[in-house]
């Protein structure tokens, strides 16, 4: 079986990791050759087994987005048994490369959660004050998503995303399957103290972890910080570790709450170090307002880090009974859940064990990638 995996994201991004991890896995399977077709020339791709890495655009350019929509669907090499388009922004490729499968990570600008997408800051302007890059990009992005109807199958990262696709894009429910999980085996239990030593973190404090950049408002980082502030005023020796960027508004909030000296911010971590951060932490606070899947939650569960997560979007489905679900708009409720985890050893141990079992059942790489392989074979048989 010869498979083309088409991507336009770097291997360091969540969507890019999804494509690259599949590429690595497939090329270790007997009788399978998978080529990774990257529309953009990103660094970090290494060829594995008999699989090739094929670059379409030779240079990074803002015009690549338009080339990827109008020209590059015709430039994909022919002769593959299955074309797997690894994210919904490239759905237009399903029309010209068959048989095809499209993976939907979310349908962010439509359906539940779309109100937060409208809060995105304007991107650089392209032609005039009236014609903005972001509006053009998202307009064609939405058209590309709708073109996914030409695909033989659609893979969704959660039942939540599947439901949205069926309702919004009018896709038949039997055409969509759910398969997603960890993209690396790096996320596993380790000694907490050793992890902290390697990262240079304090050994005695309790650590509340927050993960996510503030490129979009859906991460809800300010409410994570407000909740942490409530907790640290009640409990002694509690540190906040944030992995990702912070907006000017959030930095101002941190100054206002006078907790700057209790915050450790980490950015641009290697994945090996990110895995250690979960091991070093006592609880992950993830009050996202929208998530098609919620990878940090699964990474934490696999690492033995208890989770306090939002009860919005896909997160209740992903967390199940292995974490504490809270209203992401209520900092007091978030803080109460964090405090319970930090002070109740029995609860903490129960959540850790349930987390391991949930990851083992649903989210290990071998579990969801085998299901993806089954979907390939199903498409070929039809």
Buried (B, 14 or more C-beta within 10 A) or exposed (E): BBBBBBBBBBBBBBBBBBBBBBBBBBBEBEEBBBBBBBBBBBEEBEEBBEBBBBBBBEEEEEEBBBBBBEEBBEEBEEEBBBBBBBBBBBBBBBBBBBBBBBBBBBBBBBBBBBEBBEEBEEBEEBEEEEEBBBBBBBEBBBEBBBBBBBBBBBBBBBEBBBBBBBBBBEBEEEBBBBBBBBBBEBBBEBEBEEBBEBBEBEEEBBBBBBBBBBEBBBBBBBBBBBBBBBBBEEEEEBBBBBBBBBBEEBBEBBEEBEBEEBBBBBEEBEBEBBBBBBBBBBBBBBBBBBBBBBBBBBBBBBBBBBBBBBBBBBBBBBBBEBBBBBBBEBBEBBBBBBBBBBEEEEBBEBBBEBBBEBBEEBBBBEBBBEBBBEBBEEBEEE
